[in-house]
Structure formats: structure tokens, C-alpha cells
Amino acid sequence: MEIRDHLTYHNRFSPAELDAQYNLRAGRPDYEETVIPGWAAASQTARDTLNCRIDIRYGDGPNQKLDVFSCGDPAAPTLIYFHGGYWQRGDKSIYSFIAPPFVACGINVVVVGYDLCPSVTLTRISGQAREAMAHIWRDAAALGINRDRITVMGHSAGGHITQMIMATDWPAFGADLPAELIKAGIPVSPLSYLEPVRLTEALNAGLRMDAAEAEAESPMTNHPPVTDAPQLVVVGGAETDEFHRQARMYVAAYGTADRPVGHYVVPGVDHFDELNVLVDPASPFFAQTCDMLNGKGPNL
């Protein structure tokens, strides 16, 4: 499918069909009773058992804080993680469970919080993500991490944030920042084109995006990568067709000979369970993520 067709494909869906494609919690009735409590419990255990520093402030917003989980080697690769929740739900404290398997493999992990819609706009969230990355790079020595080995990863809304970070002109954002601040990106189930999200009433009630903001904040229309750093775009095998399409069109649009953009489908899992596979040290998803962190690039 041509990219121009990808960008209008959502017009073929009725409002109810768009809701079925994007309102994913509706398809997981156990989300509030099982999924989130399970992640939260595992995250509490991670904070209780790992060498970590919690709630380091990087900006003035109430949620502009980050958590650092140390593997004990400040020269090790660094994984920066942005959580999902359609930019309006969630908290970094729920996602500490991402850290343990990576820390055990000699990787430092930073989990970033950000303010949520409707208290702030989605545009402001993108700005906060850039502020977080700039802070991490500038304060890396104090954080105990290697600013020259940074990989950014995010899930769902965090996947969109990851793509926006890959599209950031860092020297323009801060004169002291290097163009190649990010060494690799891993957008997981990213929302690369926001217009169909805007048209999903149940989701946009909290986001309050208008057409102009959806266009301006879409990686597919206004924010191509400005770096040739490799990327791995991930989607769950059991996700909706629209999430597969969102992943495919980004890979097709931006992968080049100089910028390897891989596409990995996690077999048999939905939007939520793919994170449980990520933190399984025996999974190919975990192995591919570690390869990216260690500079091996995507397995195309």
C-alpha cells in the first residue's frame, strides 16, 4: 500500500470500527483487575530489590520525574523507557518491572514520567520528552549512566514519543546537545499517524486533539527521523489491523540503506502481553532489544 493510501485508510472505518481498532482496553476486560495490578506488583518488587534512584526531577510539571535503575557499571548501555496509556493514563511507577532483566544483563535503565492529557496537550508531552532526554544527557554523570550509549524505547503512546525523539534536531533544541544523541530507537506498537486516534471519540475525549494538532504531532506527516540511528519497530502478532498498519507504514516510509529500520512481530500476543514477553530473558524480543542496546542493529 502506498504511504498516501495509508494516511487515508482510516476513512474506510465507521466510528464503531475505529473504536474497536484503537480502544484496546475494551478488548481486555481483565486490564484493571489483572494486567495493571500485576505490573504494579512486579514494579514494586523491582524498586525494592534493585539499586535505583526514584523521582529525579527533570522539569517543573508534576509528573516530570524519572527513575534510574543501575546495573553497577556507568559505562554500560542505557535504555530509556517511555510508558503508554494514550497520553492520558498511566504512571512511570507501574513500569519499573521493565528494568530487572536488563539490569541483570548489564544495562542501565531509566523510566521516564510525563504529564498527562487533558492537564497538558499532547504537543506539550512531546516537549517534555525532549526535555527529559536533554536532562539525561546533560546530567548523565550524576545519574551514573553512559550518555554515549543511549537507546530510547516506548510502548503505544510511548512508541509515538520514541518516534518524536528520533525526529528531534538536538543541536536546535539545545546548542550543547549532539546531533547523534540517540544511538538506537525501539518504538513498540507506536501510534505513527494520529488522525484515526483523533476520530476515536472514546480516546480523544481526554486528548482533545483537533485536526491541526493531530497532523502536527504525527511522525508520518511532520516528523521523519533526523538521524540514521537504527530502529526496531515492534508490534504484537495478535494486535488489531490498525496497529500493524501503523507499524508497517513507518518502516516503509523511513527505512533506508543508511537508516536500518527493522520490523519485528511478537508472535501470538496482544498490545499488553507483548510487554510481558519483552521482560522474558528467554524471548527473542528481549534478545533483539539487547542487540539494539549493544549496537548490533535490527535483525532485518
Buried (B, 14 or more C-beta within 10 A) or exposed (E): EEEEEBBEBBEEBEEEEBBBBBBBBEBBEEBEEEBBEBBBEBBBEBBEEBEBBBEBEBBEBEBBBBBBBBBEEBEBBBBBBBBBBBBBBBBBBBBBBBBBBBBEBBBBBBBBBBBBBEEBBBEBBBBBBBBBBBBBBBEBEEBBBBBBBBBBBBBBBBBBBBBBBBBBEBEEBBEEBEEEBBBBBBBBBBBBBBBBBBBBEBBBEBBEBEEEBBBBBBBBBEBBBBBEBBBBBBBBEBBBEBBBBBBBBBBBBBBEEEBBBBBBBBEEBBBBBBBBBBBEEEBEBBBBBBBBBBEEBBEE
